[in-house]
Amino acid sequence: MSFGASVATETAPTPTATAAAALVAGEVKKVDKEAGKLTVKHGPLASLDMPAMTMVFRVKEPAMLDQVKPGDKINFAAERVNGQITVTRLEAAK
C-alpha cells in the first residue's frame, strides 16, 4: 500500500511547474525569426522575479513567431528553459 502513496508523491510536482508561469500582458516590439527570438515590452514576471521591462526572449516553438508582429498586444508565459528565459505560451490579448 505504501507503493501507491509513493507513486502519488512522485507525480505531484509536475503540475506545479506548469502552474508557476502565469500569463503576463505584453507588447511585441520585434520578431526575429532567424534567431528564434521575440522582443517584448512586458509587465512584471512574478514567476521569474523580474520587474516590468523590455527584453528579448527565446521562444519554445519557432511557429510562435508566425503568430505575432511588432505592435501586437499579447499574453504570454515565460520560464527558464536550459538556463535561458523562454516564452513557453503565447496568445493574442483579448
PDB file of N, CA, C and O in Angstrom:
ATOM      1  N   MET A   1       0.809  -1.187   0.000  1.00  0.00           N
ATOM      2  CA  MET A   1       0.000   0.000   0.000  1.00  0.00           C
ATOM      3  C   MET A   1       0.856   1.256   0.000  1.00  0.00           C
ATOM      4  O   MET A   1       0.452   2.285  -0.541  1.00  0.00           O
ATOM      5  N   SER A   2       2.011   1.181   0.590  1.00  0.00           N
ATOM      6  CA  SER A   2       2.880   2.354   0.567  1.00  0.00           C
ATOM      7  C   SER A   2       3.355   2.645  -0.855  1.00  0.00           C
ATOM      8  O   SER A   2       3.740   3.775  -1.155  1.00  0.00           O
ATOM      9  N   PHE A   3       3.332   1.645  -1.731  1.00  0.00           N
ATOM     10  CA  PHE A   3       3.728   1.853  -3.122  1.00  0.00           C
ATOM     11  C   PHE A   3       2.816   2.881  -3.791  1.00  0.00           C
ATOM     12  O   PHE A   3       3.301   3.761  -4.501  1.00  0.00           O
ATOM     13  N   GLY A   4       1.510   2.782  -3.575  1.00  0.00           N
ATOM     14  CA  GLY A   4       0.559   3.741  -4.155  1.00  0.00           C
ATOM     15  C   GLY A   4       0.821   5.150  -3.668  1.00  0.00           C
ATOM     16  O   GLY A   4       0.729   6.097  -4.449  1.00  0.00           O
ATOM     17  N   ALA A   5       1.145   5.309  -2.400  1.00  0.00           N
ATOM     18  CA  ALA A   5       1.441   6.633  -1.855  1.00  0.00           C
ATOM     19  C   ALA A   5       2.719   7.181  -2.471  1.00  0.00           C
ATOM     20  O   ALA A   5       2.829   8.379  -2.730  1.00  0.00           O
ATOM     21  N   SER A   6       3.684   6.299  -2.704  1.00  0.00           N
ATOM     22  CA  SER A   6       4.952   6.719  -3.299  1.00  0.00           C
ATOM     23  C   SER A   6       4.737   7.230  -4.721  1.00  0.00           C
ATOM     24  O   SER A   6       5.315   8.244  -5.110  1.00  0.00           O
ATOM     25  N   VAL A   7       3.919   6.542  -5.487  1.00  0.00           N
ATOM     26  CA  VAL A   7       3.640   6.956  -6.865  1.00  0.00           C
ATOM     27  C   VAL A   7       2.956   8.314  -6.871  1.00  0.00           C
ATOM     28  O   VAL A   7       3.309   9.173  -7.680  1.00  0.00           O
ATOM     29  N   ALA A   8       1.994   8.527  -5.995  1.00  0.00           N
ATOM     30  CA  ALA A   8       1.290   9.808  -5.935  1.00  0.00           C
ATOM     31  C   ALA A   8       2.258  10.932  -5.591  1.00  0.00           C
ATOM     32  O   ALA A   8       2.157  12.023  -6.152  1.00  0.00           O
ATOM     33  N   THR A   9       3.180  10.688  -4.692  1.00  0.00           N
ATOM     34  CA  THR A   9       4.152  11.702  -4.302  1.00  0.00           C
ATOM     35  C   THR A   9       5.078  12.039  -5.463  1.00  0.00           C
ATOM     36  O   THR A   9       5.420  13.205  -5.662  1.00  0.00           O
ATOM     37  N   GLU A  10       5.486  11.039  -6.225  1.00  0.00           N
ATOM     38  CA  GLU A  10       6.402  11.274  -7.337  1.00  0.00           C
ATOM     39  C   GLU A  10       5.753  12.056  -8.468  1.00  0.00           C
ATOM     40  O   GLU A  10       6.436  12.832  -9.136  1.00  0.00           O
ATOM     41  N   THR A  11       4.472  11.880  -8.703  1.00  0.00           N
ATOM     42  CA  THR A  11       3.815  12.564  -9.814  1.00  0.00           C
ATOM     43  C   THR A  11       3.286  13.939  -9.431  1.00  0.00           C
ATOM     44  O   THR A  11       2.968  14.726 -10.323  1.00  0.00           O
ATOM     45  N   ALA A  12       3.180  14.258  -8.166  1.00  0.00           N
ATOM     46  CA  ALA A  12       2.604  15.527  -7.730  1.00  0.00           C
ATOM     47  C   ALA A  12       3.364  16.769  -8.207  1.00  0.00           C
ATOM     48  O   ALA A  12       2.702  17.742  -8.569  1.00  0.00           O
ATOM     49  N   PRO A  13       4.698  16.812  -8.235  1.00  0.00           N
ATOM     50  CA  PRO A  13       5.388  18.047  -8.606  1.00  0.00           C
ATOM     51  C   PRO A  13       5.176  18.506 -10.050  1.00  0.00           C
ATOM     52  O   PRO A  13       5.337  19.694 -10.329  1.00  0.00           O
ATOM     53  N   THR A  14       4.829  17.632 -10.955  1.00  0.00           N
ATOM     54  CA  THR A  14       4.705  18.003 -12.358  1.00  0.00           C
ATOM     55  C   THR A  14       3.720  19.150 -12.615  1.00  0.00           C
ATOM     56  O   THR A  14       4.105  20.099 -13.298  1.00  0.00           O
ATOM     57  N   PRO A  15       2.480  19.131 -12.116  1.00  0.00           N
ATOM     58  CA  PRO A  15       1.563  20.239 -12.403  1.00  0.00           C
ATOM     59  C   PRO A  15       2.031  21.579 -11.837  1.00  0.00           C
ATOM     60  O   PRO A  15       1.747  22.616 -12.437  1.00  0.00           O
ATOM     61  N   THR A  16       2.727  21.596 -10.721  1.00  0.00           N
ATOM     62  CA  THR A  16       3.136  22.860 -10.125  1.00  0.00           C
ATOM     63  C   THR A  16       4.160  23.579 -10.985  1.00  0.00           C
ATOM     64  O   THR A  16       4.200  24.809 -10.982  1.00  0.00           O
ATOM     65  N   ALA A  17       4.979  22.860 -11.711  1.00  0.00           N
ATOM     66  CA  ALA A  17       5.961  23.503 -12.582  1.00  0.00           C
ATOM     67  C   ALA A  17       5.260  24.299 -13.674  1.00  0.00           C
ATOM     68  O   ALA A  17       5.699  25.401 -14.005  1.00  0.00           O
ATOM     69  N   THR A  18       4.184  23.770 -14.239  1.00  0.00           N
ATOM     70  CA  THR A  18       3.459  24.478 -15.287  1.00  0.00           C
ATOM     71  C   THR A  18       2.657  25.626 -14.707  1.00  0.00           C
ATOM     72  O   THR A  18       2.563  26.686 -15.327  1.00  0.00           O
ATOM     73  N   ALA A  19       2.082  25.441 -13.545  1.00  0.00           N
ATOM     74  CA  ALA A  19       1.247  26.468 -12.943  1.00  0.00           C
ATOM     75  C   ALA A  19       2.056  27.682 -12.507  1.00  0.00           C
ATOM     76  O   ALA A  19       1.495  28.765 -12.343  1.00  0.00           O
ATOM     77  N   ALA A  20       3.353  27.526 -12.317  1.00  0.00           N
ATOM     78  CA  ALA A  20       4.189  28.618 -11.820  1.00  0.00           C
ATOM     79  C   ALA A  20       4.274  29.783 -12.799  1.00  0.00           C
ATOM     80  O   ALA A  20       4.412  30.928 -12.369  1.00  0.00           O
ATOM     81  N   ALA A  21       4.198  29.526 -14.088  1.00  0.00           N
ATOM     82  CA  ALA A  21       4.351  30.581 -15.084  1.00  0.00           C
ATOM     83  C   ALA A  21       2.980  31.111 -15.491  1.00  0.00           C
ATOM     84  O   ALA A  21       2.345  30.574 -16.399  1.00  0.00           O
ATOM     85  N   ALA A  22       2.525  32.167 -14.816  1.00  0.00           N
ATOM     86  CA  ALA A  22       1.239  32.780 -15.131  1.00  0.00           C
ATOM     87  C   ALA A  22       1.369  33.651 -16.373  1.00  0.00           C
ATOM     88  O   ALA A  22       2.463  34.105 -16.708  1.00  0.00           O
ATOM     89  N   LEU A  23       0.251  33.881 -17.052  1.00  0.00           N
ATOM     90  CA  LEU A  23       0.273  34.742 -18.234  1.00  0.00           C
ATOM     91  C   LEU A  23       0.490  36.195 -17.834  1.00  0.00           C
ATOM     92  O   LEU A  23      -0.054  36.670 -16.837  1.00  0.00           O
ATOM     93  N   VAL A  24       1.290  36.887 -18.628  1.00  0.00           N
ATOM     94  CA  VAL A  24       1.635  38.287 -18.398  1.00  0.00           C
ATOM     95  C   VAL A  24       1.306  39.060 -19.672  1.00  0.00           C
ATOM     96  O   VAL A  24       1.512  38.562 -20.778  1.00  0.00           O
ATOM     97  N   ALA A  25       0.796  40.279 -19.511  1.00  0.00           N
ATOM     98  CA  ALA A  25       0.493  41.126 -20.665  1.00  0.00           C
ATOM     99  C   ALA A  25       1.774  41.733 -21.214  1.00  0.00           C
ATOM    100  O   ALA A  25       2.692  42.064 -20.465  1.00  0.00           O
ATOM    101  N   GLY A  26       1.820  41.872 -22.533  1.00  0.00           N
ATOM    102  CA  GLY A  26       2.988  42.470 -23.161  1.00  0.00           C
ATOM    103  C   GLY A  26       2.655  43.032 -24.526  1.00  0.00           C
ATOM    104  O   GLY A  26       1.553  42.847 -25.042  1.00  0.00           O
ATOM    105  N   GLU A  27       3.633  43.727 -25.108  1.00  0.00           N
ATOM    106  CA  GLU A  27       3.511  44.252 -26.466  1.00  0.00           C
ATOM    107  C   GLU A  27       4.742  43.824 -27.251  1.00  0.00           C
ATOM    108  O   GLU A  27       5.873  44.037 -26.813  1.00  0.00           O
ATOM    109  N   VAL A  28       4.517  43.222 -28.411  1.00  0.00           N
ATOM    110  CA  VAL A  28       5.618  42.773 -29.262  1.00  0.00           C
ATOM    111  C   VAL A  28       6.314  43.994 -29.856  1.00  0.00           C
ATOM    112  O   VAL A  28       5.668  44.855 -30.452  1.00  0.00           O
ATOM    113  N   LYS A  29       7.623  44.062 -29.692  1.00  0.00           N
ATOM    114  CA  LYS A  29       8.427  45.150 -30.241  1.00  0.00           C
ATOM    115  C   LYS A  29       9.191  44.706 -31.480  1.00  0.00           C
ATOM    116  O   LYS A  29       9.393  45.497 -32.401  1.00  0.00           O
ATOM    117  N   LYS A  30       9.623  43.433 -31.508  1.00  0.00           N
ATOM    118  CA  LYS A  30      10.405  42.927 -32.636  1.00  0.00           C
ATOM    119  C   LYS A  30      10.253  41.416 -32.714  1.00  0.00           C
ATOM    120  O   LYS A  30      10.149  40.737 -31.693  1.00  0.00           O
ATOM    121  N   VAL A  31      10.240  40.896 -33.943  1.00  0.00           N
ATOM    122  CA  VAL A  31      10.200  39.458 -34.188  1.00  0.00           C
ATOM    123  C   VAL A  31      11.435  39.108 -35.010  1.00  0.00           C
ATOM    124  O   VAL A  31      11.617  39.638 -36.106  1.00  0.00           O
ATOM    125  N   ASP A  32      12.281  38.225 -34.496  1.00  0.00           N
ATOM    126  CA  ASP A  32      13.493  37.802 -35.201  1.00  0.00           C
ATOM    127  C   ASP A  32      13.389  36.300 -35.470  1.00  0.00           C
ATOM    128  O   ASP A  32      13.808  35.477 -34.655  1.00  0.00           O
ATOM    129  N   LYS A  33      12.823  35.964 -36.630  1.00  0.00           N
ATOM    130  CA  LYS A  33      12.589  34.551 -36.956  1.00  0.00           C
ATOM    131  C   LYS A  33      13.893  33.784 -37.140  1.00  0.00           C
ATOM    132  O   LYS A  33      13.976  32.616 -36.761  1.00  0.00           O
ATOM    133  N   GLU A  34      14.913  34.420 -37.716  1.00  0.00           N
ATOM    134  CA  GLU A  34      16.191  33.728 -37.930  1.00  0.00           C
ATOM    135  C   GLU A  34      16.829  33.298 -36.616  1.00  0.00           C
ATOM    136  O   GLU A  34      17.371  32.198 -36.515  1.00  0.00           O
ATOM    137  N   ALA A  35      16.764  34.170 -35.605  1.00  0.00           N
ATOM    138  CA  ALA A  35      17.368  33.863 -34.308  1.00  0.00           C
ATOM    139  C   ALA A  35      16.410  33.119 -33.381  1.00  0.00           C
ATOM    140  O   ALA A  35      16.827  32.611 -32.340  1.00  0.00           O
ATOM    141  N   GLY A  36      15.121  33.050 -33.751  1.00  0.00           N
ATOM    142  CA  GLY A  36      14.138  32.392 -32.898  1.00  0.00           C
ATOM    143  C   GLY A  36      13.848  33.187 -31.641  1.00  0.00           C
ATOM    144  O   GLY A  36      13.652  32.624 -30.563  1.00  0.00           O
ATOM    145  N   LYS A  37      13.824  34.543 -31.797  1.00  0.00           N
ATOM    146  CA  LYS A  37      13.653  35.409 -30.629  1.00  0.00           C
ATOM    147  C   LYS A  37      12.544  36.427 -30.835  1.00  0.00           C
ATOM    148  O   LYS A  37      12.179  36.772 -31.959  1.00  0.00           O
ATOM    149  N   LEU A  38      12.022  36.896 -29.707  1.00  0.00           N
ATOM    150  CA  LEU A  38      10.922  37.839 -29.666  1.00  0.00           C
ATOM    151  C   LEU A  38      11.264  38.925 -28.654  1.00  0.00           C
ATOM    152  O   LEU A  38      11.613  38.616 -27.515  1.00  0.00           O
ATOM    153  N   THR A  39      11.169  40.196 -29.053  1.00  0.00           N
ATOM    154  CA  THR A  39      11.388  41.302 -28.122  1.00  0.00           C
ATOM    155  C   THR A  39      10.023  41.766 -27.645  1.00  0.00           C
ATOM    156  O   THR A  39       9.151  42.079 -28.455  1.00  0.00           O
ATOM    157  N   VAL A  40       9.833  41.812 -26.319  1.00  0.00           N
ATOM    158  CA  VAL A  40       8.534  42.128 -25.733  1.00  0.00           C
ATOM    159  C   VAL A  40       8.694  43.161 -24.620  1.00  0.00           C
ATOM    160  O   VAL A  40       9.570  43.039 -23.763  1.00  0.00           O
ATOM    161  N   LYS A  41       7.830  44.180 -24.647  1.00  0.00           N
ATOM    162  CA  LYS A  41       7.700  45.109 -23.516  1.00  0.00           C
ATOM    163  C   LYS A  41       6.612  44.492 -22.643  1.00  0.00           C
ATOM    164  O   LYS A  41       5.474  44.329 -23.083  1.00  0.00           O
ATOM    165  N   HIS A  42       6.964  44.149 -21.403  1.00  0.00           N
ATOM    166  CA  HIS A  42       6.041  43.367 -20.572  1.00  0.00           C
ATOM    167  C   HIS A  42       5.915  43.916 -19.163  1.00  0.00           C
ATOM    168  O   HIS A  42       6.728  44.719 -18.705  1.00  0.00           O
ATOM    169  N   GLY A  43       4.860  43.452 -18.490  1.00  0.00           N
ATOM    170  CA  GLY A  43       4.667  43.740 -17.081  1.00  0.00           C
ATOM    171  C   GLY A  43       5.566  42.835 -16.257  1.00  0.00           C
ATOM    172  O   GLY A  43       6.340  42.057 -16.815  1.00  0.00           O
ATOM    173  N   PRO A  44       5.473  42.927 -14.931  1.00  0.00           N
ATOM    174  CA  PRO A  44       6.312  42.100 -14.056  1.00  0.00           C
ATOM    175  C   PRO A  44       6.094  40.602 -14.298  1.00  0.00           C
ATOM    176  O   PRO A  44       4.966  40.139 -14.462  1.00  0.00           O
ATOM    177  N   LEU A  45       7.200  39.866 -14.315  1.00  0.00           N
ATOM    178  CA  LEU A  45       7.155  38.407 -14.433  1.00  0.00           C
ATOM    179  C   LEU A  45       7.372  37.833 -13.037  1.00  0.00           C
ATOM    180  O   LEU A  45       8.505  37.561 -12.639  1.00  0.00           O
ATOM    181  N   ALA A  46       6.284  37.651 -12.300  1.00  0.00           N
ATOM    182  CA  ALA A  46       6.372  37.204 -10.909  1.00  0.00           C
ATOM    183  C   ALA A  46       7.059  35.850 -10.786  1.00  0.00           C
ATOM    184  O   ALA A  46       7.825  35.632  -9.847  1.00  0.00           O
ATOM    185  N   SER A  47       6.800  34.943 -11.715  1.00  0.00           N
ATOM    186  CA  SER A  47       7.377  33.600 -11.624  1.00  0.00           C
ATOM    187  C   SER A  47       8.897  33.613 -11.776  1.00  0.00           C
ATOM    188  O   SER A  47       9.574  32.685 -11.335  1.00  0.00           O
ATOM    189  N   LEU A  48       9.435  34.669 -12.402  1.00  0.00           N
ATOM    190  CA  LEU A  48      10.885  34.787 -12.584  1.00  0.00           C
ATOM    191  C   LEU A  48      11.471  35.904 -11.729  1.00  0.00           C
ATOM    192  O   LEU A  48      12.664  36.198 -11.813  1.00  0.00           O
ATOM    193  N   ASP A  49      10.626  36.529 -10.901  1.00  0.00           N
ATOM    194  CA  ASP A  49      11.045  37.621 -10.019  1.00  0.00           C
ATOM    195  C   ASP A  49      11.705  38.757 -10.820  1.00  0.00           C
ATOM    196  O   ASP A  49      12.772  39.251 -10.453  1.00  0.00           O
ATOM    197  N   MET A  50      11.047  39.161 -11.923  1.00  0.00           N
ATOM    198  CA  MET A  50      11.579  40.221 -12.778  1.00  0.00           C
ATOM    199  C   MET A  50      10.585  41.377 -12.845  1.00  0.00           C
ATOM    200  O   MET A  50       9.378  41.150 -12.935  1.00  0.00           O
ATOM    201  N   PRO A  51      11.080  42.612 -12.800  1.00  0.00           N
ATOM    202  CA  PRO A  51      10.189  43.768 -12.926  1.00  0.00           C
ATOM    203  C   PRO A  51       9.749  43.960 -14.381  1.00  0.00           C
ATOM    204  O   PRO A  51      10.236  43.276 -15.281  1.00  0.00           O
ATOM    205  N   ALA A  52       8.833  44.889 -14.595  1.00  0.00           N
ATOM    206  CA  ALA A  52       8.412  45.246 -15.949  1.00  0.00           C
ATOM    207  C   ALA A  52       9.608  45.815 -16.703  1.00  0.00           C
ATOM    208  O   ALA A  52      10.403  46.567 -16.141  1.00  0.00           O
ATOM    209  N   MET A  53       9.731  45.454 -17.981  1.00  0.00           N
ATOM    210  CA  MET A  53      10.832  45.942 -18.814  1.00  0.00           C
ATOM    211  C   MET A  53      10.598  45.503 -20.250  1.00  0.00           C
ATOM    212  O   MET A  53       9.611  44.832 -20.551  1.00  0.00           O
ATOM    213  N   THR A  54      11.508  45.884 -21.128  1.00  0.00           N
ATOM    214  CA  THR A  54      11.522  45.379 -22.497  1.00  0.00           C
ATOM    215  C   THR A  54      12.726  44.462 -22.608  1.00  0.00           C
ATOM    216  O   THR A  54      13.844  44.854 -22.275  1.00  0.00           O
ATOM    217  N   MET A  55      12.499  43.239 -23.076  1.00  0.00           N
ATOM    218  CA  MET A  55      13.607  42.295 -23.183  1.00  0.00           C
ATOM    219  C   MET A  55      13.395  41.311 -24.324  1.00  0.00           C
ATOM    220  O   MET A  55      12.296  41.178 -24.862  1.00  0.00           O
ATOM    221  N   VAL A  56      14.467  40.631 -24.674  1.00  0.00           N
ATOM    222  CA  VAL A  56      14.452  39.635 -25.743  1.00  0.00           C
ATOM    223  C   VAL A  56      14.290  38.250 -25.120  1.00  0.00           C
ATOM    224  O   VAL A  56      14.978  37.898 -24.162  1.00  0.00           O
ATOM    225  N   PHE A  57      13.371  37.478 -25.684  1.00  0.00           N
ATOM    226  CA  PHE A  57      13.104  36.115 -25.225  1.00  0.00           C
ATOM    227  C   PHE A  57      13.349  35.131 -26.358  1.00  0.00           C
ATOM    228  O   PHE A  57      13.123  35.453 -27.524  1.00  0.00           O
ATOM    229  N   ARG A  58      13.803  33.949 -26.024  1.00  0.00           N
ATOM    230  CA  ARG A  58      13.754  32.830 -26.965  1.00  0.00           C
ATOM    231  C   ARG A  58      12.302  32.354 -26.954  1.00  0.00           C
ATOM    232  O   ARG A  58      11.554  32.666 -26.028  1.00  0.00           O
ATOM    233  N   VAL A  59      11.906  31.605 -27.975  1.00  0.00           N
ATOM    234  CA  VAL A  59      10.569  31.015 -27.991  1.00  0.00           C
ATOM    235  C   VAL A  59      10.694  29.497 -27.984  1.00  0.00           C
ATOM    236  O   VAL A  59      11.611  28.932 -28.580  1.00  0.00           O
ATOM    237  N   LYS A  60       9.761  28.851 -27.303  1.00  0.00           N
ATOM    238  CA  LYS A  60       9.783  27.387 -27.188  1.00  0.00           C
ATOM    239  C   LYS A  60       9.592  26.736 -28.556  1.00  0.00           C
ATOM    240  O   LYS A  60      10.257  25.753 -28.880  1.00  0.00           O
ATOM    241  N   GLU A  61       8.684  27.288 -29.352  1.00  0.00           N
ATOM    242  CA  GLU A  61       8.374  26.741 -30.674  1.00  0.00           C
ATOM    243  C   GLU A  61       8.535  27.836 -31.718  1.00  0.00           C
ATOM    244  O   GLU A  61       7.926  28.896 -31.573  1.00  0.00           O
ATOM    245  N   PRO A  62       9.334  27.624 -32.768  1.00  0.00           N
ATOM    246  CA  PRO A  62       9.514  28.646 -33.810  1.00  0.00           C
ATOM    247  C   PRO A  62       8.199  29.129 -34.427  1.00  0.00           C
ATOM    248  O   PRO A  62       8.111  30.280 -34.854  1.00  0.00           O
ATOM    249  N   ALA A  63       7.181  28.274 -34.481  1.00  0.00           N
ATOM    250  CA  ALA A  63       5.884  28.659 -35.054  1.00  0.00           C
ATOM    251  C   ALA A  63       5.232  29.808 -34.289  1.00  0.00           C
ATOM    252  O   ALA A  63       4.393  30.517 -34.845  1.00  0.00           O
ATOM    253  N   MET A  64       5.603  30.002 -33.031  1.00  0.00           N
ATOM    254  CA  MET A  64       5.062  31.116 -32.244  1.00  0.00           C
ATOM    255  C   MET A  64       5.363  32.455 -32.919  1.00  0.00           C
ATOM    256  O   MET A  64       4.563  33.387 -32.840  1.00  0.00           O
ATOM    257  N   LEU A  65       6.504  32.545 -33.574  1.00  0.00           N
ATOM    258  CA  LEU A  65       6.913  33.800 -34.201  1.00  0.00           C
ATOM    259  C   LEU A  65       6.037  34.150 -35.401  1.00  0.00           C
ATOM    260  O   LEU A  65       5.972  35.314 -35.798  1.00  0.00           O
ATOM    261  N   ASP A  66       5.366  33.163 -35.981  1.00  0.00           N
ATOM    262  CA  ASP A  66       4.462  33.411 -37.105  1.00  0.00           C
ATOM    263  C   ASP A  66       3.115  33.962 -36.641  1.00  0.00           C
ATOM    264  O   ASP A  66       2.330  34.445 -37.458  1.00  0.00           O
ATOM    265  N   GLN A  67       2.840  33.896 -35.342  1.00  0.00           N
ATOM    266  CA  GLN A  67       1.549  34.321 -34.801  1.00  0.00           C
ATOM    267  C   GLN A  67       1.505  35.806 -34.465  1.00  0.00           C
ATOM    268  O   GLN A  67       0.427  36.350 -34.231  1.00  0.00           O
ATOM    269  N   VAL A  68       2.662  36.472 -34.437  1.00  0.00           N
ATOM    270  CA  VAL A  68       2.705  37.857 -33.959  1.00  0.00           C
ATOM    271  C   VAL A  68       3.525  38.751 -34.878  1.00  0.00           C
ATOM    272  O   VAL A  68       4.318  38.283 -35.696  1.00  0.00           O
ATOM    273  N   LYS A  69       3.304  40.069 -34.714  1.00  0.00           N
ATOM    274  CA  LYS A  69       4.087  41.069 -35.430  1.00  0.00           C
ATOM    275  C   LYS A  69       4.292  42.250 -34.489  1.00  0.00           C
ATOM    276  O   LYS A  69       3.557  42.389 -33.512  1.00  0.00           O
ATOM    277  N   PRO A  70       5.280  43.108 -34.763  1.00  0.00           N
ATOM    278  CA  PRO A  70       5.501  44.274 -33.898  1.00  0.00           C
ATOM    279  C   PRO A  70       4.214  45.091 -33.730  1.00  0.00           C
ATOM    280  O   PRO A  70       3.485  45.342 -34.690  1.00  0.00           O
ATOM    281  N   GLY A  71       3.963  45.494 -32.487  1.00  0.00           N
ATOM    282  CA  GLY A  71       2.764  46.260 -32.156  1.00  0.00           C
ATOM    283  C   GLY A  71       1.634  45.420 -31.601  1.00  0.00           C
ATOM    284  O   GLY A  71       0.705  45.962 -31.004  1.00  0.00           O
ATOM    285  N   ASP A  72       1.688  44.096 -31.783  1.00  0.00           N
ATOM    286  CA  ASP A  72       0.637  43.217 -31.269  1.00  0.00           C
ATOM    287  C   ASP A  72       0.647  43.199 -29.746  1.00  0.00           C
ATOM    288  O   ASP A  72       1.709  43.174 -29.123  1.00  0.00           O
ATOM    289  N   LYS A  73      -0.544  43.213 -29.153  1.00  0.00           N
ATOM    290  CA  LYS A  73      -0.706  43.040 -27.711  1.00  0.00           C
ATOM    291  C   LYS A  73      -0.875  41.542 -27.467  1.00  0.00           C
ATOM    292  O   LYS A  73      -1.681  40.881 -28.121  1.00  0.00           O
ATOM    293  N   ILE A  74      -0.108  41.024 -26.521  1.00  0.00           N
ATOM    294  CA  ILE A  74      -0.127  39.584 -26.258  1.00  0.00           C
ATOM    295  C   ILE A  74      -0.241  39.292 -24.765  1.00  0.00           C
ATOM    296  O   ILE A  74      -0.034  40.165 -23.923  1.00  0.00           O
ATOM    297  N   ASN A  75      -0.570  38.063 -24.470  1.00  0.00           N
ATOM    298  CA  ASN A  75      -0.448  37.487 -23.136  1.00  0.00           C
ATOM    299  C   ASN A  75       0.480  36.293 -23.306  1.00  0.00           C
ATOM    300  O   ASN A  75       0.310  35.490 -24.223  1.00  0.00           O
ATOM    301  N   PHE A  76       1.465  36.180 -22.414  1.00  0.00           N
ATOM    302  CA  PHE A  76       2.445  35.109 -22.580  1.00  0.00           C
ATOM    303  C   PHE A  76       2.943  34.611 -21.234  1.00  0.00           C
ATOM    304  O   PHE A  76       2.801  35.269 -20.204  1.00  0.00           O
ATOM    305  N   ALA A  77       3.530  33.428 -21.283  1.00  0.00           N
ATOM    306  CA  ALA A  77       4.185  32.854 -20.108  1.00  0.00           C
ATOM    307  C   ALA A  77       5.644  32.627 -20.473  1.00  0.00           C
ATOM    308  O   ALA A  77       5.955  32.216 -21.590  1.00  0.00           O
ATOM    309  N   ALA A  78       6.532  32.896 -19.530  1.00  0.00           N
ATOM    310  CA  ALA A  78       7.962  32.681 -19.749  1.00  0.00           C
ATOM    311  C   ALA A  78       8.524  31.875 -18.590  1.00  0.00           C
ATOM    312  O   ALA A  78       8.131  32.056 -17.438  1.00  0.00           O
ATOM    313  N   GLU A  79       9.445  30.988 -18.914  1.00  0.00           N
ATOM    314  CA  GLU A  79      10.105  30.142 -17.916  1.00  0.00           C
ATOM    315  C   GLU A  79      11.568  29.986 -18.294  1.00  0.00           C
ATOM    316  O   GLU A  79      11.958  30.237 -19.434  1.00  0.00           O
ATOM    317  N   ARG A  80      12.373  29.569 -17.325  1.00  0.00           N
ATOM    318  CA  ARG A  80      13.771  29.241 -17.630  1.00  0.00           C
ATOM    319  C   ARG A  80      13.814  27.848 -18.249  1.00  0.00           C
ATOM    320  O   ARG A  80      13.379  26.870 -17.642  1.00  0.00           O
ATOM    321  N   VAL A  81      14.343  27.777 -19.465  1.00  0.00           N
ATOM    322  CA  VAL A  81      14.494  26.508 -20.171  1.00  0.00           C
ATOM    323  C   VAL A  81      15.964  26.396 -20.543  1.00  0.00           C
ATOM    324  O   VAL A  81      16.480  27.209 -21.311  1.00  0.00           O
ATOM    325  N   ASN A  82      16.632  25.397 -20.003  1.00  0.00           N
ATOM    326  CA  ASN A  82      18.075  25.219 -20.227  1.00  0.00           C
ATOM    327  C   ASN A  82      18.853  26.496 -19.917  1.00  0.00           C
ATOM    328  O   ASN A  82      19.791  26.850 -20.632  1.00  0.00           O
ATOM    329  N   GLY A  83      18.457  27.181 -18.849  1.00  0.00           N
ATOM    330  CA  GLY A  83      19.170  28.376 -18.403  1.00  0.00           C
ATOM    331  C   GLY A  83      18.801  29.653 -19.126  1.00  0.00           C
ATOM    332  O   GLY A  83      19.325  30.715 -18.788  1.00  0.00           O
ATOM    333  N   GLN A  84      17.907  29.589 -20.121  1.00  0.00           N
ATOM    334  CA  GLN A  84      17.526  30.788 -20.866  1.00  0.00           C
ATOM    335  C   GLN A  84      16.046  31.075 -20.668  1.00  0.00           C
ATOM    336  O   GLN A  84      15.220  30.163 -20.649  1.00  0.00           O
ATOM    337  N   ILE A  85      15.722  32.359 -20.520  1.00  0.00           N
ATOM    338  CA  ILE A  85      14.325  32.737 -20.350  1.00  0.00           C
ATOM    339  C   ILE A  85      13.631  32.587 -21.700  1.00  0.00           C
ATOM    340  O   ILE A  85      14.035  33.181 -22.699  1.00  0.00           O
ATOM    341  N   THR A  86      12.583  31.780 -21.698  1.00  0.00           N
ATOM    342  CA  THR A  86      11.932  31.354 -22.933  1.00  0.00           C
ATOM    343  C   THR A  86      10.424  31.534 -22.838  1.00  0.00           C
ATOM    344  O   THR A  86       9.822  31.217 -21.812  1.00  0.00           O
ATOM    345  N   VAL A  87       9.809  32.047 -23.913  1.00  0.00           N
ATOM    346  CA  VAL A  87       8.352  32.121 -23.996  1.00  0.00           C
ATOM    347  C   VAL A  87       7.849  30.701 -24.235  1.00  0.00           C
ATOM    348  O   VAL A  87       8.193  30.064 -25.230  1.00  0.00           O
ATOM    349  N   THR A  88       7.026  30.220 -23.299  1.00  0.00           N
ATOM    350  CA  THR A  88       6.524  28.851 -23.385  1.00  0.00           C
ATOM    351  C   THR A  88       5.059  28.797 -23.794  1.00  0.00           C
ATOM    352  O   THR A  88       4.554  27.743 -24.181  1.00  0.00           O
ATOM    353  N   ARG A  89       4.378  29.938 -23.708  1.00  0.00           N
ATOM    354  CA  ARG A  89       2.967  30.022 -24.100  1.00  0.00           C
ATOM    355  C   ARG A  89       2.718  31.423 -24.619  1.00  0.00           C
ATOM    356  O   ARG A  89       3.241  32.391 -24.067  1.00  0.00           O
ATOM    357  N   LEU A  90       1.928  31.545 -25.673  1.00  0.00           N
ATOM    358  CA  LEU A  90       1.706  32.835 -26.311  1.00  0.00           C
ATOM    359  C   LEU A  90       0.306  32.873 -26.889  1.00  0.00           C
ATOM    360  O   LEU A  90      -0.126  31.935 -27.559  1.00  0.00           O
ATOM    361  N   GLU A  91      -0.414  33.980 -26.622  1.00  0.00           N
ATOM    362  CA  GLU A  91      -1.740  34.150 -27.214  1.00  0.00           C
ATOM    363  C   GLU A  91      -2.006  35.633 -27.420  1.00  0.00           C
ATOM    364  O   GLU A  91      -1.425  36.475 -26.736  1.00  0.00           O
ATOM    365  N   ALA A  92      -2.881  35.950 -28.359  1.00  0.00           N
ATOM    366  CA  ALA A  92      -3.259  37.339 -28.609  1.00  0.00           C
ATOM    367  C   ALA A  92      -4.063  37.848 -27.417  1.00  0.00           C
ATOM    368  O   ALA A  92      -4.881  37.122 -26.852  1.00  0.00           O
ATOM    369  N   ALA A  93      -3.823  39.107 -27.039  1.00  0.00           N
ATOM    370  CA  ALA A  93      -4.584  39.702 -25.938  1.00  0.00           C
ATOM    371  C   ALA A  93      -6.013  39.934 -26.406  1.00  0.00           C
ATOM    372  O   ALA A  93      -6.253  40.263 -27.568  1.00  0.00           O
ATOM    373  N   LYS A  94      -6.955  39.758 -25.490  1.00  0.00           N
ATOM    374  CA  LYS A  94      -8.369  39.926 -25.850  1.00  0.00           C
ATOM    375  C   LYS A  94      -8.862  41.297 -25.497  1.00  0.00           C
ATOM    376  O   LYS A  94     -10.029  41.612 -25.730  1.00  0.00           O
TER     377      LYS A  94
END
